[in-house]
């Protein structure tokens, strides 16, 4: 590593000023070293007072680093364009869609927050966050209600065919659908907070493979959907999912209040509703394979395959939770917080960190 140093000494101009020396150290990457950052570190050191503070500036990304980053981004986008073909021009310039790097980086940051957050919270008390969770659940519920209503209205306006709908036949209605699906994509980023709340409340038993896989994959998949198939047949799954999320986040919001727990006997049926949603989405997708209408065949096969993985994982959770353990007479589940095959019984009771009184 090459090292360059510039030194500047100055005396105080006012009586009693503390003399200091200012040194600027610049660390530059050596050609071929693979380093991307040029890091200037500024030290202000006292010549007479041992407690005079040392000040260091934060590293910044040099123009060379920006060029490397842009080149890397261009390579990723070129690879995706080569794999999937030309992108849909109607969404060109939409926030976070032109480049895959923000979506990928936020997903990596999400996974790092889980890993580092659990380490950080290991020796600290769990946070309550009940006020924040109440607002969060309300916000997701309202956003889901908006997406559900707008998807129904826009697909109705475009005369969408439930059996198979192509990407270009509905005119302005297709653009309207695409705008809602962008919010659906962005909502998957917001829902990363589900896991962050788990971490802060030390509900580590809820951070299962199913939970992380579902959250991380949906955000990335929907970036691809918005870029290549932002309307048409893509509308059906988000319509169902928005309806399910209204029920789920309403449930989570109500579970904040202890007085409401006696009315929340229906959490088992949320799991059933999820499974029905996945099966209906696979059926709807495969109907376009049987009777094609011009919607990309490869996208239909990928979506069906992905949804089948969710069916398997959620079905495993349902069987382990509700079929292998009998319910008590009063409807309470025994050992509500115990994990079975990696999935906690309180998973759907505490998807964003809220558990009922018995589970806690």
N, C-alpha and C positions, 0 to 999 in steps of 0.2 A: 504494500500500500504506500503510495506516495504521500508525503507530508509537507505541507507548506505552512509557514508561520509568519504572521505580520505582527509586529509589536509596536505599541504606541504608549509613551509615558507622558503624563501630564501632572502639573501641580495645581492645587486648588487656587482659585483666584480670589477667594474671600478669606478673611482672617479666620483661623481656626478650622479651615476645611481639611478634611483628611486626605493626605496624598494617596494616590492610588495608581496602579499600573493596569492598563487594559491590554490584554493579549487576545488576538483573534487567531485561532487555530483552524485551518481548513483541511479536512480530510477529503482527498480526491481519489476516485477509483483509478487504479492502474490499468492501462489498456490490456484487454484480454483477461482481466481478473473476474469478470462477471458481476462486479458490484455496480449498482445502479444509482446510488445516492452520493451526492456531494454534501458533506455535513460540516458547516461552519460552527464552531463552538466558541462562544465569547466568554472569557473569564474576566471579572473585575476583582482584583485582589488588593487588599490593604497592605501598605508598606509599613504601617505603624500600629494598626489595630487588628488583633487576631480574630475578632468577631466580625470584621467587615465581610459582608455577604459575597458569595461567589454567584455569578449570574450566568446561566448557560441558555443559549437560545435553542429552540427546537430545530431538529433537522428539517430541511426543506427538499422538495423534489427538484432536481436540477433540470434544465432543458433537455439534457441527454436522457435523463430518466423518463421524461414525458414522451420523448421520441420512442424509447423502448416500449413504454406502456401502450402507446398508440399502435406500434407495430404488432405487439402481442394481441391487442384488441382486433386489429385488422385480420390477423391470421385466424382468430377464432371465428369471426364473422364470415370470412371467406370459406372456412371449413363447413360451417353450417349452411351457407348458401349453396355450396357444392353438393351437400348431402340432401337438402330438402328442395332445392330449386329456387326460383325467384320469389321474393317476398311479396306480400300483398301491398300494393302501392297506397292503398287507402289509409293505412296506419303509419305511413312514413312520417317521421318527425314527432310521433306521440311520445310522451314522457316515458323513459326507461326502455323503449322498444328498439331503437336503432342499434344499440349495442348490447351484447349479452353480458358484458363484463360487470355492470352494476348488479344484475340479478345473481350472477355467480358469486360475486364478492360478498353480497349480503347473505347468501346462503352459507358461505364459509364462516362469516362473522357469527351467524346464528349458531352454528355447530361449536365454534370456539367459545361463545358465551355460555353454552351448556356445560362444556368441559371445565373452563376456567371458573365459571360461576359456582359450580358444585364444590370446587376446591376452596374458593373464597368463603363460601357459606358454611363449610364444614365445622369451623370453630366459632361460628356466630349464631346468634339466636334467629329463629325464623321470623319473618315479617308477617304482619296481618294483611295489610293492603285491602281491607274490606271496602273502604270508600272508593279507591281506585278501581277495584274489580266491579263494583256496582256500575260505575260510569262506563267502564270498558264493555261490560255485557250489554248495557243499554245501547251503546254506540254500534256494536256489531249487529244487534237485533234490528235496529233502525236501518242500517246499511243493507242488511239482508232483505228487509221488507221492500226497500226501494228497488233493489236489483230484481226481486221476484216480480213486482208490479211492472217494472219497465220492460223486462224480458217478455212477459205475457203480452203487453200492449204492442211492443215493437214487432214481435213475431206474428201477432194477429194482423197488424197493419200490412206486413209483407206477405200475408197469405202463406205462411210457412206450412210445408207438408210434414206431418209428423213421421211419415215413413222414410222420407229422404228429402233433404233440402240442399241444393247446390249453393255456391258462394256468390253468385252474381245476378240472380234473377229478380231480386226484390228491390233493387234501386236504393233509395234513401233509407228504407227500412233496414237494409243490411248495415248501413253506417250506424244507425241507431242501436242495433244489436251489438255491433263492435264496440261502441262507446260503453255500453253496460258491461260487456265482457272485459274491457280494460279495468273497470272498477272491481270486477270479480278477481282478476289477476292481482291487483293491488291489495285486495282484502287478504290474499294469502300471505303477503308480507306483514300486514297488521297482525295476523293470527300467529305469527312467531311469538307474540307476547304471551300466548297461552303457556308456552314452555318456559319463558322467562319468569312468569309468575310462579310456576312450579319450583324453579330454582330458588327464588327469593323466599318462598314459603317452606323450603326444604321438603317438598313433596317428591322426593327422588323416585319413589316407587311408581309414580305416574309417568315418568319419562321413559317409556318403553320403546322398543324398536318400532312397534306400530305407530306410536305417536310421532316420533321424530321422522320416520320414513314418510308418513303421510304429509306432514307439514312441509318438509324440505322438498319433496318431489313435486308436490302440487304447484308450488311457486315457480319452479323451473319449467315444468311442462306447460304451464299457461303462458309463459313468455313465448314459447314456440307456437302455441295455438294462436296467440294474438298476431304474430308475425306472418303466419302462413295460412291459417284457416280461421279468421276472426269473426265469422258469422256462419250462416247456414246451419248445417247439422250440429255445429258446436254449441248451439244455444240450449240444448235439452238438458244436459248434465248440470250446468249452473242453475237452471230454473229449479230443478228438483233440490239441488244442494242448498239453494237460498231458502227454500221452504223449510228444509230440515234444520238449517241454522237458526231460523226464527224460533223453532221449538226448543232447540238445544240451549241457545244463549238466554232465552226466557227462563228456562229451567235453572241455569246457573245463576242468573240474576236473583231469582226468587230464593234460591238456596242460601243466599247471604243472610236472610232474615230467619232466625230460629223459629219464629211463630208460624212460618210457612212450611216447615219440614213435614208436618203431618199431611199436607196436601201434595207432596212430591212423591207419590207412590208409583209414578209412571216412568221412572228412569229406565226400567227394563225395556219398555216399548220404544225408547229412543234408539237403542241398539238394533231392535227389529226394523225400525224405520230406516236406519242407515243401510242395513242389508238389502231391504226392498229397493232403496234408491240405487244401489250398485247394480242389482240384477236388472232393474228397468233400464238403466243407462246402457248396459251391455246389450240388452235386447234391442233397444232403439238403434244402437250403433251397428249391430249385425244386420238389422233390417235393410240398411243402406248397402250392405255387401250383397245381400240376396237380390235386391232390386236397385241397382246403382242409378245415380242421377248426376254423375259428374263430380261428386265429392271425392277428394283424393283417397284412393284405396288403402295406401300404406298408413295413412293417419287413422283410418277406421280400425285396421288390425292392431296398431299400437295402442289405441285407446281401449279396445276390448281386452287386450292382454294386461294392460295396467290395471283396469278395473277388476279383472279377475284376481290379481294379487291382493287387492283390498277386500274382495269378497272372502278369500281364504283367511286372511288375517283377522278380519272382524268376526267371521264365523267361528274361528278358533277361540277368540275372546268370548263370544256368546256361549259356546258349548261349555268352556271351562268355568264360566261364571254362573250360568243359570241352569244348566242341565245336570252337572255332576254334583252340585250341592243343593239339597232340598231347602226350600224356603221355610221360615218359621211360621207359626200360625198367624201371628199378627202382621205378617208381610215383611218382617225385617229379615235382612240377609245375615246369616251367621258370619262372623269374622270379616266384617265389611272392608277392612283395610288390608287383608292378607293378599299376597300375590299368588296367582295360579298360572304356572307356565309363562311367567314373565309379564302377565297382564294383571293389573290391580282391579279388584272388584269395584273400587271407587272411581275407575277411569272416567266414566261418563258423568259421575257426580262431581268430578273435580277437574274437568278438562282444562280450566284455566286457574286452578289452584284453590277452588272452593270445594270443601268436603262437608258432608252433613255432620251433625253432632255425633252420631254414633260412629262414623268413620274416623273421627278425630279422637 
